[in-house]
């Protein structure tokens, strides 16, 4: 039975185009495509020479070492085939996952195997000169700017980006929510904690240099995992549970001064 096992193992390896080392007891080896163990000899097909079967006395062959390496090679090939199959399955699953997300840019909350769209929030820009409500970028872009990323109108000095209302209307109970984020263009993504500010919630503070006009945003971004699911489609979720409070998924281009916000709350509104 032992020689039959060896033949079967070598046949499997040959199917993958592999060669096998047929070890001799003096430490040398023959590279073979296949071998057969007989009672008094070992027959093999050389991988280095074309021709008929060759033979060598069985007493000269280190069958234990040869069989051990054959089994290790077969296990390695089987593991590689398993990993390739798992990778192919993951790619197919990712394509199905991407296809399940609506094509419209925005944020979608994953809830009970369903997707709930978040409403994009109106942004309030607070400067030394007063307050200005900036409607959602998707609503004003085509009217005022002709594209999807209008800059937030900031002035020199300190600017605060806020949302009206003390709490988001969209509430969730789980503390590690997952979101799909379909972009219109490549931007930065984050989940930020909002700071209460009277009857408003602060998203970030932005300092504008008086000479260069370069913005320096400061936001309380939560550590997150981000995975690209498809073209301009990402999945984002917090690394650690989010304490009850007010949060937002934001899309930003700091160098361009753009910011889009989708707010949500964890737990009951206070």
C-alpha positions in Angstrom: 0.0 0.0 0.0 2.9 2.4 0.7 4.2 2.4 -2.8 0.7 2.9 -4.1 0.4 6.0 -1.9 3.7 7.3 -3.3 2.5 6.9 -6.8 -0.8 8.6 -6.1 1.0 11.6 -4.5 3.4 11.9 -7.4 0.6 11.7 -9.9 -1.2 14.6 -8.1 2.0 16.7 -8.1 2.6 16.0 -11.8 -0.8 17.3 -12.6 0.4 20.7 -11.4 3.6 20.4 -13.4 5.7 19.8 -10.3 8.9 17.8 -10.1 9.9 15.7 -7.1 13.3 15.0 -5.6 13.9 11.2 -5.3 16.4 11.2 -2.5 19.2 8.6 -2.3 20.7 7.5 1.0 24.1 9.1 0.2 22.3 12.6 0.1 22.1 13.0 -3.6 18.8 13.1 -5.5 17.2 12.6 -8.9 14.6 15.1 -10.2 11.7 13.0 -11.4 8.3 13.6 -12.8 6.9 10.4 -11.3 8.2 7.3 -9.5 6.9 3.9 -8.5 8.2 1.8 -5.6 8.5 -1.9 -6.3 9.7 -4.6 -3.9 13.3 -4.6 -5.0 13.6 -1.4 -7.0 12.3 2.1 -7.7 11.2 3.1 -11.2 11.1 6.7 -12.2 10.7 9.1 -15.1 13.5 11.6 -15.0 12.6 15.3 -15.2 16.0 16.1 -16.7 16.0 13.4 -19.4 13.3 12.4 -21.8 12.9 8.7 -22.4 11.6 5.5 -20.9 11.4 4.5 -17.2 14.7 4.2 -15.4 15.3 2.0 -12.4 17.5 2.1 -9.2 17.8 -0.5 -6.4 15.3 0.2 -3.6 18.0 -0.1 -1.0 19.8 3.0 -2.4 16.7 5.2 -2.1 15.8 7.2 1.0 12.0 6.6 0.7 11.1 8.2 4.1 12.7 11.6 3.1 11.2 11.4 -0.4 7.7 10.6 0.8 7.9 13.3 3.5 8.8 16.0 1.0 6.1 14.7 -1.4 3.5 15.1 1.3 4.7 18.5 2.3 4.6 19.7 -1.3 1.1 18.3 -1.8 -0.1 20.1 1.4 1.5 23.3 0.2 -0.3 23.0 -3.2 -3.5 22.2 -1.5 -3.2 25.2 0.8 -2.4 27.5 -2.2 -5.4 26.1 -4.1 -7.6 26.8 -1.0 -6.3 30.4 -0.7 -6.8 31.0 -4.4 -10.4 29.7 -4.1 -11.0 31.9 -1.1 -9.6 34.9 -2.8 -11.8 34.3 -5.9 -14.8 33.9 -3.6 -14.0 37.2 -1.8 -13.7 39.0 -5.1 -17.1 37.8 -6.2 -18.6 38.7 -2.8 -17.1 42.2 -3.0 -18.6 42.7 -6.4 -22.0 41.6 -5.1 -21.5 43.9 -2.2 -20.7 46.9 -4.4 -23.7 46.2 -6.6 -26.0 46.2 -3.6 -25.2 49.9 -2.8 -27.3 52.5 -4.6 -25.5 54.4 -7.4 -26.3 57.9 -6.0 -23.4 59.5 -4.1 -24.0 59.6 -0.3 -23.8 57.7 2.9 -25.8 54.5 3.6 -26.1 52.9 7.1 -25.9 49.1 7.2 -28.8 47.9 9.4 -30.2 44.4 9.6 -28.8 43.5 6.2 -30.5 46.6 4.7 -29.2 50.0 3.7 -30.7 53.2 5.1 -29.6 56.4 3.4 -28.5 59.3 5.7 -29.7 62.8 4.8 -26.9 65.2 4.1 -26.9 68.0 6.7 -26.9 71.7 6.1 -23.7 73.3 7.3 -23.6 76.5 9.3 -20.5 78.6 9.0 -19.8 80.8 12.0 -17.3 83.6 11.6 -16.5 86.8 13.5 -19.0 88.5 11.2 -21.9 86.3 11.9 -23.5 83.1 10.8 -24.3 81.7 7.3 -26.2 78.6 6.4 -24.6 76.7 3.6 -27.1 74.3 2.1 -26.1 70.8 1.2 -23.4 70.7 -1.4 -25.5 68.5 -3.6 -28.3 71.1 -3.6 -26.3 74.2 -4.3 -23.4 72.9 -6.4 -25.2 72.9 -9.8 -26.8 76.3 -9.1 -23.8 78.3 -7.7 -20.7 76.4 -8.7 -21.5 74.0 -11.5 -19.8 71.0 -9.8 -20.2 68.7 -6.9 -17.6 70.3 -4.5 -18.3 73.9 -3.7 -15.8 75.4 -1.2 -17.1 76.4 2.2 -17.0 80.2 2.4 -14.5 80.9 5.1 -12.8 84.1 6.1 -9.5 85.0 7.7 -9.3 84.1 11.4 -11.2 81.4 13.2 -14.2 79.7 11.6 -16.5 77.1 13.1 -18.4 74.6 11.1 -21.6 73.7 12.9 -24.9 71.9 12.4 -28.2 73.4 13.7 -30.0 71.5 16.5 -28.6 69.8 19.6 -29.1 66.3 18.2 -29.4 64.4 15.0 -32.8 63.1 13.9 -31.2 59.9 12.6 -30.6 57.7 15.7 -28.9 54.3 16.0 -28.5 51.9 18.9 -25.4 50.0 18.0 -22.0 51.5 19.0 -20.0 50.2 16.0 -22.1 51.2 13.1 -21.0 50.4 9.5 -21.6 52.8 6.6 -21.1 52.7 2.9 -19.8 55.9 1.3 -20.3 56.3 -2.4 -18.3 59.3 -3.6 -18.6 61.5 -6.6 -14.8 62.1 -6.6 -11.9 60.9 -4.5 -11.9 62.7 -1.1 -11.0 62.2 2.5 -13.4 60.3 4.7 -13.9 60.3 8.5 -16.3 59.7 11.3 -16.1 62.7 13.7 -17.5 63.3 17.1 -19.6 66.5 17.3 -19.2 68.9 20.2 -22.3 70.4 21.7 -22.6 74.2 21.4 -25.9 75.5 22.7 -28.6 74.5 20.3 -26.0 73.4 17.7 -23.2 70.9 17.2 -19.7 71.8 16.2 -18.2 69.7 13.4 -14.8 71.3 13.2 -12.9 74.6 13.7 -10.9 76.0 10.8 -8.2 78.6 11.1 -7.5 80.7 8.0 -4.1 82.2 7.7 -4.5 86.0 6.9 -1.8 86.0 4.1 -1.9 82.6 2.5 -5.6 81.9 3.1 -4.7 78.3 3.8 -7.2 76.5 6.0 -6.1 74.5 9.0 -9.1 72.3 10.1 -9.3 70.7 13.5 -11.8 67.9 13.9 -12.3 65.2 16.5 -12.0 62.2 14.1 -12.6 58.8 15.5 -10.2 55.9 14.6 -11.9 54.0 11.8 -11.4 51.1 9.5 -11.9 51.9 5.8 -12.2 49.4 3.0 -12.6 50.1 -0.7 -15.4 48.0 -2.0 -15.6 49.4 -5.6 -14.8 52.4 -7.7 -15.4 55.5 -5.4 -17.2 53.2 -3.0 -16.0 52.7 0.5 -17.1 51.0 3.7 -16.2 52.8 6.9 -16.7 51.8 10.6 -15.2 52.7 14.0 -12.3 50.7 15.4 -13.8 50.9 18.9 -17.4 51.2 20.1 -18.7 54.8 20.0 -20.0 56.2 23.3 -23.5 57.6 23.2 -23.4 61.1 21.6 -23.5 63.0 18.4 -21.4 62.1 15.4 -21.2 62.6 11.6 -19.7 60.9 8.6 -17.8 63.6 6.7 -16.3 63.9 3.3 -13.6 66.6 2.9 -10.9 68.1 0.7 -8.9 70.2 3.2 -6.8 71.8 0.5 -9.9 72.8 -1.5 -11.9 73.9 1.6 -14.8 71.5 0.9 -16.8 69.6 3.5 -19.9 67.5 3.3 -21.6 66.2 6.4 -24.1 63.4 7.2 -25.0 63.4 10.9 -26.2 60.7 13.2 -26.6 60.0 16.9 -25.7 57.0 19.0 -28.3 56.2 21.7 -31.1 58.5 22.8 -31.0 62.2 22.1 -30.2 64.2 25.2 
